[in-house]
């Protein structure tokens, strides 16, 4: 295993840190594979009672590596189905871990990164964190349809149709985040939360987690994830003009330029001035 995923053990708490800071921890194929291996190791380690997922550098995770995907020239729903399976599997592996999981979020938490945070049992965020699923803005969608089970119908609809992002405070208000703390207090807040969990016997934690997992599965979570997998493969294979334009900009001008082009299409209209307003009747 390389250093794409850092593993640190602190007593009964294992920290897994996404470590690609120069790319805002965007999830490459290799990184996804290493995260899966790290989760498997954490699952097997009897001394670990809680798993914390964090990100190095300026962000938690900016999502899957769009530069890598744009350069591959992926075509066809079947190919997309195979690629998405890898991405979905690691998120669901995190979600179904038999031990409590906590996301320590700072900076950007977008797309596949937001999926990872939602797959954790609890989320503690610093005040500078921003959450979102912007995939629709370049002709895609969330790989793992977890948001309806976290936020409910109306707010999920708004976020997935607009691609808007949320501040940490708003994410806490609507239930995406458990607690928001000052940036410099994130680590101590995570430590304090874990200290309330680790005294509980491992077996009690494991069966409580299993009961929660089965409750959400009874509500249809895995069925929704599976259906979304099939539909996302079709969606990504549509190859709309917007998708083509975005991928071409990624290849020729870089991801930053492509993202600026993407978001400029969704810029809010300027607020009308007093002179623009119609006279009151």
N, C-alpha and C positions, 0 to 999 in steps of 0.2 A: 504494500500500500504506500502511495506517495504522500505528499503533504497537502493534498487537496481537501482532505478531511482531517482536522486535528482532533486527537482524542486525549482527554485529560480526566483522570479519576480523582475525585475529592471525597474521600470516605465512601459513602453509599451512593454518591451522585456522579454520574458520568456525563461530561460535557463533550458534545460533538460540535465542532466549529467548521462551518463552511469557509474554506480558505483559498479564495481566488479574488483577493481584494482589488486587484487592478481591473477586474471585470465586474465589480460590484457583486461578486459571488454568483455570477450567472452560471447556471447548471449545464456544464458540458456533459457529453456522453460518459467520459471517464469519471467525472465527479459524481454522476448519478450511480455508477457502478460502485465507487468507493463508499458512498453514503449507504448503499444497500448492505455492503459488507460490514460497515461499522455498526449498523443497526442489528445485523445478525449476531455480531460479537457481543453487543450490549444485551441482547435477549438471552444469550447463553450464560452470561457472567452472573453467577449467583450472588456476588457481593454488591451488585448494582441494583438499587431500588428505584431510582429516578433517573431519567435521561433528559438532559437539557440540550436543545438545539440553538446554536447562535451563529453569527456571521462575523468575520474579521473585517477590519477596515471601516469604511464609511457606510456600509449597508448590511442588512440582514441577508437579502437575496433579491436580485432584480429579475428573477424568473429564469426560464430556459435560455440557453445561448442562441440568440436569433442569428448571429453571424455564422455560427456552425451550421444551423439549419438552412440558411439562405445559400450557403456555399455548396450544399449537397445536391441541390436540384431535385428534391423529392417529388415524385409524381405518382398519382394513383391512390385510391382509397385504401387498397390492401397494404401498400407500403407505409402509408401514414398510420394505419391501424397497428402495424408492428412497432413503429417508432413510439407511438403514444402509449403502447402497452408498457414499455420500459419506464416511461415517465410516470404513468399512473401507478405502476406496481410499487415503486419506491415510496410514493406518497401514502399508499394504502398499507404498506409495510410499517411505516411510521404510525399510522392511525391505529393499526391492530396490534402494536407492540403490547406485550402483557404487563408492562410497567408504566407508571404514570410518566407523561412527557410534558415538558414545558418549553415553549418558544421564548427566547430572549431576543426581542426585536428592537433594532435601532435603524434609523435611516429608511431606505426604500425596502418595501416588502411587497413585491408585485408578482402577478401572474403565478408561475410555478412556485415562487417563493411564498406568495400568499397562500397557496394550496398547502404548502408544508406547515405554515403557521397554523392554519385551520385544522390540519390533521393532528396537531398536538392537543393534549387535554386541557392545557391552560396556556395563556399568552400574557406575558408581562412586556410592556413596551416603554421605551423612553419617549419623552415628549416630542422628539424630533422625528419619530417614525411616521411613515405614510404607507397606507395599504391600498391595494387596488387590483383589479383584473382588467387591464387595458386591451386584452387580445382582440376584441371586436373591432378596434380601430385599424387593425391591419388584416382584417378578414379571417380571424381565427376565433377561438373561444377557450374557456378554461379546460385544462386537461382533465381535471378531477372535479366533478360537480358536488362539492361539499358545501358551498355557500348557502343553499336553501336550508340545510339542516342547522347551520350556525345562526343565520340572520332571519330566516323566514322569507315569505314570498315577496312582499312589496319592495323592501330594500334591496334584496337580491336582484329583482327585475331591473330596478333603476341602475344599479352598478354594472350589471352585465350588458344592458342595452346602451349605456353611455360611455363606459370605459373610464368613468371618473375615479379619482383616488380620494382617500379619506385621511384626515389628520388623525393622530393618535387619540386625541380627545373625543372626536366623533366616533372613532372605532370603539372606544370604551363605552360611549353612550348607547350604542346600538347593540352591544354584546359581542363584538368581534374580539375584544381585548378584555382581560380580567381587571388589570390595573395599569395605570400610566404613572411613571415616576420620572423625576429629573434625570437627565442623561447620565450624570455621574453616580446616580444611585441604582442603576439597573442591576449591576452585579450583586450588590447587597440585598436588593429586593428579591432576587432569585434565590439567594442563599437563605433568606428568611423563610420564603415559601417552602423550600425543600426541607428546611429544619422542622417544619410542621408535618411533613410526610414521612420522612425516613424512620422515625421511632416506631411506626406501625409495622407489624410483622409482614414479611415478604408475601406470604400466602394470602393474607388478608387483602393486601394491595392488588395482588394478581386476580383474585376472584371478584373483587369490586370492579376492577377494570374490565374483566370479562363480562360481568353483568351489564355494565354501561355499553360495551361494544354490542352485545346482543340486543339491547334495547333499541339502539339506533338502527341495527340491521332489521329488526322487526318493523321499524317505520319505513323501511325500503331504501336505506342508504346504499347498500351494495347494488341493488337493482338500478338505482339512479346513476351510479357511477358507471355501470356496465352499459346502460343505454347511451349515456353521454359519450362513452368511448367510441361506440359505433357511429354516432352522429358527428363527432368531432373529426373522425377520419374522413367522412364525406365532406364536411365543411372545409377542411384544410386542402382537400383535393380539388375544390371548385376552381382554384387558380383565377380568381377574379382580377379585373384590371388593377384594382387597388393592391391586391396581393403581389401581382407582378411588379408594379411600380415600387412598392416597398422593398421587395427582395432585390430589385435592380439597384436601388439606392444604397442598400446595405453593401452590395458587392462592389459598387463603383465609387461611392462617396463615404462609406463608413456608417456604422450604426447610429452615431450621434446625429448625423445629417438626416438619416432616414426617420429617426424618431421625431426630429423637429418638423419634418414634412408631414408626418402622420398627425401630430398634435395640432399643427396649424390649421388643418381642415376642420378641427373641432373647437377652434377658438371662440369664446363667447362673443356675441355682438356687442359693440360699444353701447354704454348706457346713453339714452337720449338726453340732450341738454335741455335747458329750459326753453330755448328758442325752438327746439324740435317738437315740443309738446303742443297739442291742439289747445286752443283756449277753452277754459271752463265754460259750460253752457250757462 
